[in-house]
Amino acid sequence: MKFAIVGAGFTGAVIARELAEKGYEVDVFESREHIAGNCYTERCNETSVLIHKYGPHIFHTDNVEVWEYINKFCNFMPYINRVKSTYDGGVYSLPINLHTINQFFGKTLSPNEAIEFIASLSASDIREPKNFEEQAYKFIGKDLYKAFFHGYTLKQWGMEPSNLPASILKRLPVRFNYNDNYFNHKYQGIPENGYTEVVAKIIDHENISVKLKTVFERKQKYEYTHTFYSGPIDSWFNNEHGVLGYRTLDFEQEIHDCDYQGCAVMNYADTDVPYTRITEHKHFSPWESHDKTVIFKEYSRSCEIDDIPYYPIRLVEEKEMLNRYIDAAEKEKGVSFVGRLGTYRYIDMDVTIGEALNAAKVTLSSIENELKIPVFFIDNVR
Ligand SMILES: Cc1cc2nc3c(=O)[nH]c(=O)nc-3n(C[C@H](O)[C@H](O)[C@H](O)COP(=O)(O)OP(=O)(O)OC[C@H]3O[C@@H](n4cnc5c(N)ncnc54)[C@H](O)[C@@H]3O)c2cc1C
């Protein structure tokens, strides 16, 4: 039995490793010139700062199995993501917390006072919010929405938040204390030497052969017992039902002699600033010391056919198109669709790794029990 894995991101690497460990031969195909997919990190030649080439990646999870798995392949350094936002000449702390509220409104509220205050701002007349904007009005009122959500969301998604579904903002996006840790997860960190080394260690196995700069063609599946495809589901079918919508990112890199902004991530919420945020990469490795600094100005725009797809849009039109691709995938023989592109979802690294471990487990048990290997390994693909 021989398996093909398309894509050398976390999805492909983890499935390859799990199958290789059981003695199966695995060929991994990667169209880019490097492994690690969008989690790829590399050292900047000029500054030796570790760069997160496709945008900043912070590992955060509550999943013990995933945390223990990934820790076998690297040394995690403690890292807490503390994001700031510039708006209308001020710098504020995110996610919106007591510090943000007190600073923004020039107050010294206690937690209970802030709860009452935010409740007094929220739009009580909106019972069933029809879109993202109304949902935000209902939760936090117009001023905080305008400062921290309107401009940023408009730039990020290229459309007015009133055209986005209310479901994007599921819970009250406010903390009534001074906790500015962006994530709530128990385990958080960044690998000491970046993510590329982690993925390299995962695929470093005698049964795995990696072919870089090699696009896997659909007809190649006949050379293998089974193929795991972590590329875009629409590309597999030559976009025959149309191209699924994504947002892509452009990064404008600058090198400076000093500390540029004093933090890793600074959002820009004003609509007259064209970029969504500036990331300063040396602050993602605070255990290192560098004289020079590298920053990325991040711009979001609609993804064209030759761009790298980043965030799936998943509005109504895309969901209808996705359903047509899922129907086609379910008829496709010898292929499983996996990972963020294969299932057209935004998924964090921990979810990606958890799903890949599960895909490998289900595959091995299917082989053992002479059952068909599933096309999808998740329930909520539609
Ligand atoms: C800007 C940004 C920031 C993020 N930040 C975080 C974060 O802070 N924390 C977090 O947990 N997650 C973060 N993520 C999510 C993280 O990037 C994903 O979870 C992860 O990349 C998914 O891995 P994957 O292997 O499924 O996909 P990918 O990493 O995209 O790998 C798929 C690979 O398949 C290759 N490929 C596609 N088609 C073919 C083909 N036909 N032949 C050969 N190769 C092919 C591609 O080149 C690619 O390398 C972020 C994502 C983005 C966009």
PDBQT file of the ligand as one rigid body, heavy atoms in Angstrom, charges set to zero:
ROOT
HETATM    1  C1  LIG A 401      -2.915  35.192   8.368  1.00  0.00    +0.000 C 
HETATM    2  C2  LIG A 401      -3.149  33.927   9.141  1.00  0.00    +0.000 A 
HETATM    3  C3  LIG A 401      -2.773  33.854  10.456  1.00  0.00    +0.000 A 
HETATM    4  C4  LIG A 401      -2.980  32.702  11.183  1.00  0.00    +0.000 A 
HETATM    5  N1  LIG A 401      -2.625  32.690  12.491  1.00  0.00    +0.000 NA
HETATM    6  C5  LIG A 401      -2.832  31.572  13.216  1.00  0.00    +0.000 A 
HETATM    7  C6  LIG A 401      -2.490  31.562  14.604  1.00  0.00    +0.000 A 
HETATM    8  O1  LIG A 401      -2.034  32.561  15.176  1.00  0.00    +0.000 OA
HETATM    9  N2  LIG A 401      -2.721  30.416  15.303  1.00  0.00    +0.000 N 
HETATM   10  C7  LIG A 401      -3.257  29.293  14.718  1.00  0.00    +0.000 A 
HETATM   11  O2  LIG A 401      -3.434  28.284  15.411  1.00  0.00    +0.000 OA
HETATM   12  N3  LIG A 401      -3.571  29.281  13.397  1.00  0.00    +0.000 NA
HETATM   13  C8  LIG A 401      -3.372  30.376  12.636  1.00  0.00    +0.000 A 
HETATM   14  N4  LIG A 401      -3.698  30.380  11.304  1.00  0.00    +0.000 N 
HETATM   15  C9  LIG A 401      -4.231  29.138  10.691  1.00  0.00    +0.000 C 
HETATM   16  C10 LIG A 401      -3.115  28.213  10.128  1.00  0.00    +0.000 C 
HETATM   17  O3  LIG A 401      -2.415  28.888   9.106  1.00  0.00    +0.000 OA
HETATM   18  C11 LIG A 401      -3.774  26.930   9.575  1.00  0.00    +0.000 C 
HETATM   19  O4  LIG A 401      -4.360  26.241  10.644  1.00  0.00    +0.000 OA
HETATM   20  C12 LIG A 401      -2.816  25.965   8.889  1.00  0.00    +0.000 C 
HETATM   21  O5  LIG A 401      -2.012  26.592   7.943  1.00  0.00    +0.000 OA
HETATM   22  C13 LIG A 401      -3.589  24.859   8.191  1.00  0.00    +0.000 C 
HETATM   23  O6  LIG A 401      -2.688  23.902   7.677  1.00  0.00    +0.000 OA
HETATM   24  P1  LIG A 401      -3.028  23.049   6.381  1.00  0.00    +0.000 P 
HETATM   25  O7  LIG A 401      -1.947  22.026   6.261  1.00  0.00    +0.000 OA
HETATM   26  O8  LIG A 401      -4.428  22.563   6.422  1.00  0.00    +0.000 OA
HETATM   27  O9  LIG A 401      -2.977  24.095   5.171  1.00  0.00    +0.000 OA
HETATM   28  P2  LIG A 401      -1.748  24.866   4.508  1.00  0.00    +0.000 P 
HETATM   29  O10 LIG A 401      -0.804  25.324   5.541  1.00  0.00    +0.000 OA
HETATM   30  O11 LIG A 401      -2.327  25.879   3.591  1.00  0.00    +0.000 OA
HETATM   31  O12 LIG A 401      -1.034  23.736   3.626  1.00  0.00    +0.000 OA
HETATM   32  C14 LIG A 401      -1.572  23.273   2.387  1.00  0.00    +0.000 C 
HETATM   33  C15 LIG A 401      -0.420  23.106   1.417  1.00  0.00    +0.000 C 
HETATM   34  O13 LIG A 401      -0.873  22.423   0.250  1.00  0.00    +0.000 OA
HETATM   35  C16 LIG A 401      -0.116  22.889  -0.856  1.00  0.00    +0.000 C 
HETATM   36  N5  LIG A 401      -0.853  22.535  -2.095  1.00  0.00    +0.000 N 
HETATM   37  C17 LIG A 401      -2.097  22.942  -2.454  1.00  0.00    +0.000 A 
HETATM   38  N6  LIG A 401      -2.455  22.374  -3.623  1.00  0.00    +0.000 NA
HETATM   39  C18 LIG A 401      -1.424  21.583  -4.024  1.00  0.00    +0.000 A 
HETATM   40  C19 LIG A 401      -1.198  20.718  -5.146  1.00  0.00    +0.000 A 
HETATM   41  N7  LIG A 401      -2.133  20.508  -6.111  1.00  0.00    +0.000 N 
HETATM   42  N8  LIG A 401      -0.016  20.071  -5.237  1.00  0.00    +0.000 NA
HETATM   43  C20 LIG A 401       0.927  20.232  -4.264  1.00  0.00    +0.000 A 
HETATM   44  N9  LIG A 401       0.764  21.029  -3.184  1.00  0.00    +0.000 NA
HETATM   45  C21 LIG A 401      -0.402  21.681  -3.046  1.00  0.00    +0.000 A 
HETATM   46  C22 LIG A 401      -0.018  24.390  -0.579  1.00  0.00    +0.000 C 
HETATM   47  O14 LIG A 401       1.072  24.958  -1.266  1.00  0.00    +0.000 OA
HETATM   48  C23 LIG A 401       0.178  24.418   0.939  1.00  0.00    +0.000 C 
HETATM   49  O15 LIG A 401       1.540  24.490   1.302  1.00  0.00    +0.000 OA
HETATM   50  C24 LIG A 401      -3.557  31.548  10.565  1.00  0.00    +0.000 A 
HETATM   51  C25 LIG A 401      -3.940  31.619   9.226  1.00  0.00    +0.000 A 
HETATM   52  C26 LIG A 401      -3.770  32.801   8.533  1.00  0.00    +0.000 A 
HETATM   53  C27 LIG A 401      -4.273  32.871   7.124  1.00  0.00    +0.000 C 
ENDROOT
TORSDOF 0
